[in-house]
């Protein structure tokens, strides 16, 4: 393979998708995958790391106790959330146990996509909070009005208090919106969000060429 082809393979689009809770990041990821992007999701990585038998699982259980476990020994994420979203101190403890492994996986994945020259989209809800917002061709922020996000969280089974705690645990959405390169507002239907995501991806791909 000649040098020119090698250079072309390193210019594949690298996009981060972030935003607030219940704003539609997962739906945007589905759209980008259908459009040909290779997608990595931080939440999915956390699920893998929390599986029974992993080092992260063991450290979390030792720190937060067996009360966060389901009958099969897996971590009950709802119970764990109730523990850590109550105080910033507990969140910092959990983040210190989980984030390093997630970040290592993300960086390894990005390196593979760059070598293979494939357009990549990484869904990272805490992109700004953990300082991972540099080095992307663009950051897409998926946003929704607070009242809309609260309603969606309640529909997922969270109490109003739990939903508010989770929203307060992240950066204010307005701050993320100001720093993003592309903002997709999702106060309406999935179809409308999908259309906006397709337009944004097309524009980014065109710009990259």
C-alpha positions as CSV (number, residue, x, y, z in Angstrom):
1,X,0.0,0.0,0.0
2,X,1.4,3.4,-0.9
3,X,2.0,6.3,1.4
4,X,-0.9,8.3,-0.1
5,X,-3.4,5.6,0.8
6,X,-1.9,5.4,4.3
7,X,-2.5,9.1,4.8
8,X,-6.1,8.8,3.5
9,X,-6.8,6.1,6.1
10,X,-5.7,8.4,9.0
11,X,-8.2,11.1,8.0
12,X,-11.4,9.2,8.9
13,X,-13.9,11.3,10.8
14,X,-13.8,11.1,14.6
15,X,-16.9,12.4,16.4
16,X,-17.9,12.4,20.0
17,X,-21.6,12.4,20.9
18,X,-22.5,13.8,24.3
19,X,-25.4,15.6,26.0
20,X,-27.8,15.4,28.9
21,X,-29.6,12.5,30.4
22,X,-32.7,11.3,28.5
23,X,-31.9,13.6,25.6
24,X,-31.5,10.9,22.8
25,X,-27.8,10.1,22.6
26,X,-28.6,6.4,22.0
27,X,-31.0,7.2,19.2
28,X,-28.4,9.4,17.5
29,X,-25.9,6.6,17.8
30,X,-28.3,4.2,16.1
31,X,-28.7,6.7,13.2
32,X,-25.0,7.2,12.8
33,X,-24.4,3.4,12.8
34,X,-26.9,3.0,10.0
35,X,-25.1,5.7,8.1
36,X,-21.9,3.7,8.2
37,X,-20.2,5.0,11.4
38,X,-18.5,2.6,13.7
39,X,-20.0,3.4,17.1
40,X,-18.6,2.9,20.6
41,X,-20.7,3.6,23.7
42,X,-19.4,4.4,27.1
43,X,-22.5,3.1,28.9
44,X,-22.1,-0.2,27.1
45,X,-18.4,-0.3,28.2
46,X,-19.5,0.3,31.8
47,X,-22.0,-2.6,31.5
48,X,-19.1,-4.9,30.4
49,X,-16.9,-3.7,33.2
50,X,-19.6,-4.3,35.8
51,X,-20.1,-7.9,34.9
52,X,-19.6,-10.4,37.6
53,X,-16.0,-11.6,37.8
54,X,-14.3,-8.5,36.4
55,X,-11.8,-6.5,38.5
56,X,-14.0,-3.4,38.4
57,X,-17.0,-5.5,39.7
58,X,-14.9,-6.7,42.6
59,X,-13.6,-3.3,43.6
60,X,-17.1,-1.8,43.5
61,X,-18.6,-4.5,45.6
62,X,-15.8,-4.2,48.2
63,X,-16.4,-0.4,48.4
64,X,-20.2,-0.2,48.3
65,X,-21.1,-3.6,49.9
66,X,-23.2,-6.6,48.8
67,X,-26.4,-4.6,49.1
68,X,-25.9,-3.4,45.5
69,X,-26.0,-6.9,44.1
70,X,-28.8,-8.8,42.4
71,X,-29.6,-12.4,43.4
72,X,-27.3,-13.6,40.6
73,X,-24.3,-11.6,41.9
74,X,-24.5,-9.0,39.2
75,X,-24.5,-5.3,40.2
76,X,-27.9,-3.7,40.3
77,X,-27.2,-0.4,38.6
78,X,-30.4,1.2,40.0
79,X,-29.3,0.4,43.6
80,X,-25.7,1.5,42.9
81,X,-27.1,4.8,41.5
82,X,-29.1,5.4,44.6
83,X,-25.9,5.1,46.6
84,X,-23.7,7.4,44.5
85,X,-26.1,10.0,43.2
86,X,-27.0,11.1,46.8
87,X,-23.6,12.7,47.4
88,X,-20.8,14.1,45.2
89,X,-18.2,12.3,47.4
90,X,-19.7,8.8,46.5
91,X,-19.8,9.7,42.8
92,X,-16.2,10.6,42.9
93,X,-15.3,7.3,44.5
94,X,-17.3,5.4,41.9
95,X,-15.8,7.4,39.0
96,X,-12.3,6.7,40.3
97,X,-13.1,2.9,40.2
98,X,-14.7,2.9,36.7
99,X,-13.5,5.8,34.6
100,X,-9.8,4.7,34.1
101,X,-10.8,1.4,32.5
102,X,-13.5,3.1,30.3
103,X,-11.0,5.6,29.1
104,X,-8.4,2.9,28.2
105,X,-11.0,1.1,26.2
106,X,-12.1,4.2,24.4
107,X,-8.5,5.1,23.4
108,X,-7.7,1.6,22.3
109,X,-10.9,1.6,20.2
110,X,-10.1,5.0,18.6
111,X,-6.6,3.8,17.7
112,X,-8.1,0.8,15.9
113,X,-10.6,2.9,13.9
114,X,-7.9,5.4,12.9
115,X,-5.6,2.6,11.6
116,X,-8.5,1.1,9.6
117,X,-9.6,4.5,8.3
118,X,-13.2,4.1,9.4
119,X,-15.5,7.0,10.4
120,X,-16.0,6.7,14.2
121,X,-18.6,8.0,16.6
122,X,-18.1,7.6,20.4
123,X,-21.0,8.2,22.7
124,X,-19.5,9.7,25.9
125,X,-22.1,11.2,28.2
126,X,-19.5,12.6,30.6
127,X,-17.2,13.8,27.8
128,X,-16.7,17.3,29.3
129,X,-16.8,16.2,32.9
130,X,-13.8,13.9,32.5
131,X,-11.9,16.1,30.1
132,X,-12.2,14.0,27.0
133,X,-13.4,16.7,24.7
134,X,-10.1,17.3,22.8
135,X,-8.9,15.6,19.7
136,X,-12.2,15.1,17.9
137,X,-13.2,16.4,14.5
138,X,-16.5,17.5,16.1
139,X,-18.5,17.2,19.2
140,X,-22.2,16.6,18.9
141,X,-24.3,17.5,21.9
142,X,-27.8,16.0,22.0
143,X,-30.0,18.3,24.1
144,X,-33.6,18.6,25.4
145,X,-35.4,21.0,27.7
146,X,-35.1,20.0,31.4
147,X,-38.9,19.4,31.7
148,X,-38.7,17.0,28.8
149,X,-35.7,15.1,30.2
150,X,-37.4,14.9,33.6
151,X,-40.5,13.4,32.1
152,X,-38.5,10.8,30.2
153,X,-36.6,9.8,33.3
154,X,-39.9,9.4,35.2
155,X,-41.2,7.2,32.4
156,X,-38.1,5.0,32.9
157,X,-39.3,4.4,36.5
158,X,-37.2,6.9,38.4
159,X,-38.8,9.0,41.2
160,X,-38.8,12.7,40.7
161,X,-36.1,13.1,43.4
162,X,-33.9,10.4,41.8
163,X,-34.3,12.0,38.3
164,X,-33.3,15.4,39.7
165,X,-30.3,14.0,41.5
166,X,-29.1,12.4,38.3
167,X,-29.5,15.6,36.3
168,X,-27.7,17.6,38.9
169,X,-24.8,15.1,38.9
170,X,-23.8,16.2,35.3
171,X,-22.6,19.6,34.0
172,X,-25.5,22.0,33.3
173,X,-26.7,21.1,29.8
174,X,-26.4,24.8,28.7
175,X,-22.7,24.6,29.4
176,X,-22.3,21.5,27.1
177,X,-24.4,23.2,24.4
178,X,-22.1,26.2,24.4
179,X,-19.0,24.1,24.0
180,X,-20.3,21.7,21.3
181,X,-19.7,22.0,17.6
182,X,-23.1,20.7,16.7
183,X,-26.3,20.8,18.8
184,X,-29.2,18.5,18.1
185,X,-32.3,19.5,20.1
186,X,-34.6,16.6,20.9
187,X,-37.9,18.0,22.4
188,X,-40.0,16.2,19.8
189,X,-40.2,12.8,18.0
190,X,-37.5,10.2,17.3
191,X,-38.1,10.8,13.6
192,X,-37.3,14.5,13.9
193,X,-34.2,13.7,15.9
194,X,-33.1,11.1,13.3
195,X,-33.6,13.6,10.5
196,X,-31.4,16.1,12.3
197,X,-28.7,13.5,13.0
198,X,-28.6,12.5,9.4
199,X,-28.2,16.1,8.3
200,X,-25.5,16.8,10.8
201,X,-23.5,13.6,9.8
202,X,-23.8,14.4,6.1
203,X,-22.4,17.9,6.8
204,X,-19.5,16.6,8.9
205,X,-18.6,13.9,6.3
206,X,-18.7,16.6,3.5
207,X,-16.5,18.9,5.5
208,X,-14.0,16.1,6.2
209,X,-13.7,15.4,2.5
